[in-house]
Amino acid sequence: AAEDATRVVTVNVGGQRFTTQLGTLRTHRSSVLAALFTPPYALHQDPADGSFFLDRNGEVFGLILDYLRAGTLVVPRDPVLYAILRREVGFY
């Protein structure tokens, strides 16, 4: 619902934690990421701290989150990180 778009959530991506608003994760409504964060949630939520767990590469998730926030994708110069980012963007 629109009223929970500003709800702050913590996402644990491969062991790295990120904090953002639900609306940011739902920026592209037809994306896998948006679907994962639309009720009913398809993700495991940690009962201890309420964080959501994604079993994906956390090293580049911050770049994806930054893209969702700013609308511009920063591409790493490192060819390995670039390849990982391409794969992860394809997933989300």
PyRosetta script that sets phi, psi and omega in degrees:
from pyrosetta import init, pose_from_sequence

init()
pose = pose_from_sequence("AAEDATRVVTVNVGGQRFTTQLGTLRTHRSSVLAALFTPPYALHQDPADGSFFLDRNGEVFGLILDYLRAGTLVVPRDPVLYAILRREVGFY")
pose.set_psi(1, 156.4)
pose.set_omega(1, -177.4)
pose.set_phi(2, -63.0)
pose.set_psi(2, -33.2)
pose.set_omega(2, -176.6)
pose.set_phi(3, -66.4)
pose.set_psi(3, -21.1)
pose.set_omega(3, 178.9)
pose.set_phi(4, -98.8)
pose.set_psi(4, 8.0)
pose.set_omega(4, 179.3)
pose.set_phi(5, -62.0)
pose.set_psi(5, -27.8)
pose.set_omega(5, -179.8)
pose.set_phi(6, -92.8)
pose.set_psi(6, 0.9)
pose.set_omega(6, 177.9)
pose.set_phi(7, -63.2)
pose.set_psi(7, 129.5)
pose.set_omega(7, 179.7)
pose.set_phi(8, -84.6)
pose.set_psi(8, 130.7)
pose.set_omega(8, 179.4)
pose.set_phi(9, -129.6)
pose.set_psi(9, 155.3)
pose.set_omega(9, 174.0)
pose.set_phi(10, -111.2)
pose.set_psi(10, 130.9)
pose.set_omega(10, -179.5)
pose.set_phi(11, -117.0)
pose.set_psi(11, 126.2)
pose.set_omega(11, 176.4)
pose.set_phi(12, -99.1)
pose.set_psi(12, 108.8)
pose.set_omega(12, -178.4)
pose.set_phi(13, -109.5)
pose.set_psi(13, 105.3)
pose.set_omega(13, 179.3)
pose.set_phi(14, 56.6)
pose.set_psi(14, 30.2)
pose.set_omega(14, 178.7)
pose.set_phi(15, 98.1)
pose.set_psi(15, -8.8)
pose.set_omega(15, 176.3)
pose.set_phi(16, -102.7)
pose.set_psi(16, 133.5)
pose.set_omega(16, -175.2)
pose.set_phi(17, -99.8)
pose.set_psi(17, 137.5)
pose.set_omega(17, 178.6)
pose.set_phi(18, -131.4)
pose.set_psi(18, 141.8)
pose.set_omega(18, 178.3)
pose.set_phi(19, -119.2)
pose.set_psi(19, 131.2)
pose.set_omega(19, -177.9)
pose.set_phi(20, -158.5)
pose.set_psi(20, -178.1)
pose.set_omega(20, 176.2)
pose.set_phi(21, -95.3)
pose.set_psi(21, 149.4)
pose.set_omega(21, 177.2)
pose.set_phi(22, -55.8)
pose.set_psi(22, -39.5)
pose.set_omega(22, -179.7)
pose.set_phi(23, -59.0)
pose.set_psi(23, -34.3)
pose.set_omega(23, 177.9)
pose.set_phi(24, -65.5)
pose.set_psi(24, -43.5)
pose.set_omega(24, -179.8)
pose.set_phi(25, -67.3)
pose.set_psi(25, -21.5)
pose.set_omega(25, -179.5)
pose.set_phi(26, -101.3)
pose.set_psi(26, 15.4)
pose.set_omega(26, -175.5)
pose.set_phi(27, -51.9)
pose.set_psi(27, -47.6)
pose.set_omega(27, 179.0)
pose.set_phi(28, -102.2)
pose.set_psi(28, 97.7)
pose.set_omega(28, -168.8)
pose.set_phi(29, -58.9)
pose.set_psi(29, -27.0)
pose.set_omega(29, -178.8)
pose.set_phi(30, -92.3)
pose.set_psi(30, 6.2)
pose.set_omega(30, -177.4)
pose.set_phi(31, -83.2)
pose.set_psi(31, 159.5)
pose.set_omega(31, 174.9)
pose.set_phi(32, -60.8)
pose.set_psi(32, -41.3)
pose.set_omega(32, -178.8)
pose.set_phi(33, -60.2)
pose.set_psi(33, -44.5)
pose.set_omega(33, 178.2)
pose.set_phi(34, -62.6)
pose.set_psi(34, -41.8)
pose.set_omega(34, 179.6)
pose.set_phi(35, -63.5)
pose.set_psi(35, -39.0)
pose.set_omega(35, 179.8)
pose.set_phi(36, -63.8)
pose.set_psi(36, -29.0)
pose.set_omega(36, -176.7)
pose.set_phi(37, -109.4)
pose.set_psi(37, 28.4)
pose.set_omega(37, 173.2)
pose.set_phi(38, -118.5)
pose.set_psi(38, 128.7)
pose.set_omega(38, -178.5)
pose.set_phi(39, -59.1)
pose.set_psi(39, 145.8)
pose.set_omega(39, -4.2)
pose.set_phi(40, -74.3)
pose.set_psi(40, 131.3)
pose.set_omega(40, -176.4)
pose.set_phi(41, -62.4)
pose.set_psi(41, 132.5)
pose.set_omega(41, -179.5)
pose.set_phi(42, -91.5)
pose.set_psi(42, 4.6)
pose.set_omega(42, -175.7)
pose.set_phi(43, -107.1)
pose.set_psi(43, 153.7)
pose.set_omega(43, 173.8)
pose.set_phi(44, -72.3)
pose.set_psi(44, 131.9)
pose.set_omega(44, 176.2)
pose.set_phi(45, -111.0)
pose.set_psi(45, 124.0)
pose.set_omega(45, -177.8)
pose.set_phi(46, -65.4)
pose.set_psi(46, 119.8)
pose.set_omega(46, -179.0)
pose.set_phi(47, -65.7)
pose.set_psi(47, -22.9)
pose.set_omega(47, -178.1)
pose.set_phi(48, -74.1)
pose.set_psi(48, -42.7)
pose.set_omega(48, -175.9)
pose.set_phi(49, -126.5)
pose.set_psi(49, -2.2)
pose.set_omega(49, 177.1)
pose.set_phi(50, 79.4)
pose.set_psi(50, 2.6)
pose.set_omega(50, -179.6)
pose.set_phi(51, -74.0)
pose.set_psi(51, 153.9)
pose.set_omega(51, 177.0)
pose.set_phi(52, -98.4)
pose.set_psi(52, 139.8)
pose.set_omega(52, -178.0)
pose.set_phi(53, -107.3)
pose.set_psi(53, 129.1)
pose.set_omega(53, 173.0)
pose.set_phi(54, -118.7)
pose.set_psi(54, 122.7)
pose.set_omega(54, -179.3)
pose.set_phi(55, -86.8)
pose.set_psi(55, 66.4)
pose.set_omega(55, -178.7)
pose.set_phi(56, -133.9)
pose.set_psi(56, 178.5)
pose.set_omega(56, -177.9)
pose.set_phi(57, -75.0)
pose.set_psi(57, 114.6)
pose.set_omega(57, -179.2)
pose.set_phi(58, -79.8)
pose.set_psi(58, -17.0)
pose.set_omega(58, -176.0)
pose.set_phi(59, -62.0)
pose.set_psi(59, -34.4)
pose.set_omega(59, -178.0)
pose.set_phi(60, -109.1)
pose.set_psi(60, -3.1)
pose.set_omega(60, -178.4)
pose.set_phi(61, -61.3)
pose.set_psi(61, -32.9)
pose.set_omega(61, 177.5)
pose.set_phi(62, -60.2)
pose.set_psi(62, -35.7)
pose.set_omega(62, 176.9)
pose.set_phi(63, -67.0)
pose.set_psi(63, -38.5)
pose.set_omega(63, 178.2)
pose.set_phi(64, -67.3)
pose.set_psi(64, -43.2)
pose.set_omega(64, 178.6)
pose.set_phi(65, -63.3)
pose.set_psi(65, -40.5)
pose.set_omega(65, 177.2)
pose.set_phi(66, -62.1)
pose.set_psi(66, -39.8)
pose.set_omega(66, 176.5)
pose.set_phi(67, -61.5)
pose.set_psi(67, -43.2)
pose.set_omega(67, 180.0)
pose.set_phi(68, -64.6)
pose.set_psi(68, -32.7)
pose.set_omega(68, -179.9)
pose.set_phi(69, -77.9)
pose.set_psi(69, -42.0)
pose.set_omega(69, -170.0)
pose.set_phi(70, -106.8)
pose.set_psi(70, -20.0)
pose.set_omega(70, -179.4)
pose.set_phi(71, 84.8)
pose.set_psi(71, 4.6)
pose.set_omega(71, 179.4)
pose.set_phi(72, -127.1)
pose.set_psi(72, 129.3)
pose.set_omega(72, 179.5)
pose.set_phi(73, -93.6)
pose.set_psi(73, 121.6)
pose.set_omega(73, 175.0)
pose.set_phi(74, -89.0)
pose.set_psi(74, 122.1)
pose.set_omega(74, -176.3)
pose.set_phi(75, -99.5)
pose.set_psi(75, 125.1)
pose.set_omega(75, 179.9)
pose.set_phi(76, -68.3)
pose.set_psi(76, 146.9)
pose.set_omega(76, 178.4)
pose.set_phi(77, -75.7)
pose.set_psi(77, -29.4)
pose.set_omega(77, -179.8)
pose.set_phi(78, -63.6)
pose.set_psi(78, 122.2)
pose.set_omega(78, -175.6)
pose.set_phi(79, -63.2)
pose.set_psi(79, -30.3)
pose.set_omega(79, 178.4)
pose.set_phi(80, -70.6)
pose.set_psi(80, -47.3)
pose.set_omega(80, 177.8)
pose.set_phi(81, -62.9)
pose.set_psi(81, -36.9)
pose.set_omega(81, 177.5)
pose.set_phi(82, -61.4)
pose.set_psi(82, -44.2)
pose.set_omega(82, 179.1)
pose.set_phi(83, -64.1)
pose.set_psi(83, -40.7)
pose.set_omega(83, 178.3)
pose.set_phi(84, -64.9)
pose.set_psi(84, -43.4)
pose.set_omega(84, 178.9)
pose.set_phi(85, -60.4)
pose.set_psi(85, -44.6)
pose.set_omega(85, 178.8)
pose.set_phi(86, -58.5)
pose.set_psi(86, -43.9)
pose.set_omega(86, 179.8)
pose.set_phi(87, -63.5)
pose.set_psi(87, -45.2)
pose.set_omega(87, -177.6)
pose.set_phi(88, -68.1)
pose.set_psi(88, -39.1)
pose.set_omega(88, 176.1)
pose.set_phi(89, -60.8)
pose.set_psi(89, -39.8)
pose.set_omega(89, 177.3)
pose.set_phi(90, -61.9)
pose.set_psi(90, -34.0)
pose.set_omega(90, 178.8)
pose.set_phi(91, -72.2)
pose.set_psi(91, -46.6)
pose.set_omega(91, -175.0)
pose.set_phi(92, -77.5)
pose.dump_pdb("model.pdb")
